[in-house]
Amino acid sequence: MTARERLESLGGCADVGGLRAAVSDVCAQFGKVTKIDVLMMTAAQKRRALCFLRLESSAQEQLLIASLGATRLGEDLLVIVDLAN
């Protein structure tokens, strides 16, 4: 299973703590996760988790961006996980 497929499979996580650990686990293959914050939101009947994270180096972060489609938002990377309703 690819990293992107693993990330997409996280939609069934039941709580923020479980999602934080699961996202950290998926992203760890690119380098050590040094920061992760998760915010849950609901908009237009869709539940999403906004995961803001940092890795040890910008080279590792570039690999994560390329592999998972993450976005750089200021100093952080943003990974969005669509959650089950």
N, C-alpha and C positions, 0 to 999 in steps of 0.2 A: 504494500500500500504506500502511495506517495505521501509526502508531507501535506500537500494540498488536500488529498482525500482524507487523511487523518484529521485535518482541521475541519473539513466539512462534516465529519462524523461527530463532532463535539456538540452539535445542536441538541443532543439529548441530555446534556449535563443539567442536573437538578438545581444546583445552587452556585453562588459566586465562588465559594471555596473550591468546589470540585472543578469548576471551569478554569479557575486560576491555575490549579495544579496541572490540568490536562493541557492547557495552552502552553504552559511553561515546559511541559514534557515534549510537545511537538516542536517547539522552537529551540529546545536544547541541542538538537542535532546540528544547528548552525553555530553554536557557541554558548557560553555561559550566560544565562539570563540574569542580569543584575538588578532589574526593576520590572515589576508588572503590577498594573492597576487595572481593574475590571469594573466597568460601569454597565448596568443593564438599562435598556430603554425599550419602549414600545411606541411605534409610530405606524399609522395606517394599517393597523391590525397585524403588524409584524413585530416579533420580539427579536432583539439583537443584543449582543454583548460587544461593547467597544473595549478592546484590550490594548492598553498603552504599555509598551515595553521597551527595554534597552538591552543590548548585548554588550560584551566587553570591548568590541572594536567596531569601527565603521565598516571594515571589510566583511565581518560576519553579518552585520546588519544589511549590507548590500546583497549578500547571498539570500538572506531571509526575504527581502523585498522581491527579488527575482523569482524565488521559488513559491512564495505564498501570496504574492500580489499585495503585500503590505504597502502602506503609504507612510511617508515621513511627515510628521506633524510637529514642527518645532524640533526639539531634541529627541522626541520619542518616535517610535514606530507605532502605527495603528493597524491592528488586525481586527477585522469585523467577523464575528461568528453569528450566523443566523440560527436562532433558537427555535425549537419546536413550540408550537402554541399550546 
